[in-house]
Amino acid sequence: MTNLFTRIKNTVTADLNEVLDKKEKQNPIFLLNQYLRQCEQETEKVAKFLVRQTALKDEFTKELYHAEQLAEKRKYQAEVASKAGESELYQFALEEQQLYSNRAERLKASLEQVKSQLAELDRKHGDMKNKLKDMQLRRMELMGRENVTRANHRMDLVLESNTDKSFSRFQEIENYINRLENQVNRSYNQTTIDARIEQLEKEMNHSN
């Protein structure tokens, strides 16, 4: 029997929680919070892409500098070999210089493309952050209005629908205080009547 009651209790609790969840999900603030969380996650993902793109730009910059340095070095070495009459060494240095120069041109083009993509990503990320901030402010405004609406609703219930009950309760308390006061006065009179009558008799005898 205990297990039956436990199962019934658990079933009722689960049904109640489901109803509350559905009611909460119909709340505009709940939906807005859910949407904001999704936007925050997407903004964080874009921020990670920005970090990767920045690292890629730095890598391209480093490789470009290295290729340009090697191209200059091979160019100088080719000139030295040419002056020395070392045709084979001159040819090798010239080929190397051309190889590094081509690589530098390729890296330069890639670097420009990466910079352009990075700038676009950064701009869009800024737009996302501004949009997210606007929605967060919007949520605060909605929450403020919702709080005021609920507070006014509760106060209206107290002031309007419970007016008669509140007045009746107040009247009930006032009547209770009056009864209590009468009881106190009656008790006082009962405890002091003998002394007061004796005093009155003395005053009357003295007067006579």
C-alpha positions, 0 to 999 in steps of 0.5 A: 500500500505504501508503494502504491501511495508513493507511485501515485505521489511521484506520478502527481509530482511529475505531472505537476512539474510538467505543467509548470515547465509548459507554463514557464516555457510559454513565458516570454521572458523564459523564451527570451532568456533561451534565445539570449543563451543561444546568441551568447553561445554563437558569439563565443564561437565567433570569438574563437574563430577570431582568435584562430584567424588572428593566429593564422595572420601572425603565422602568415606574417612570420612566413612572409618575413622568412621568405623575403629574408631568404629571397634577399639572401639568395639574391646577394649570394647570386651576385657574389657567385656571378662576380666570382665566376661560379656559374653553377653556384650562381645558377643555384642561388638564382633559382633559390632566390626565384623560389623564395620570391614566388613564395613571398608573393604567394604568402603576401596574397594569402596574408592580404586575404586573411587580413580582409577575412579577419576584418570582416569577422571582427566587424560581424563579431562587433555587430553580434556583441552590440545586438546581444547587448541590446537584447540584454537591455531589452530583457531588463526592460521587459523584466521591469515591466513584468514585475510592475504588472505582477505587483499591480495585479497583486495589489489590485487583488488585495485592494479590490476583491478583498475589500469587504473581507479586509473591512470585515476583518478590521471590524472583527478586530475592533469588536474584539478590542472593545470586548476585551476592554469591557472585560478588563473594566468589569474585572477591575470593578469586581476587585475594587467594589468593596473598597470603593463602597467602604470609602463612599460610606465613610464620606457619607458618614463624615458629611452627616 
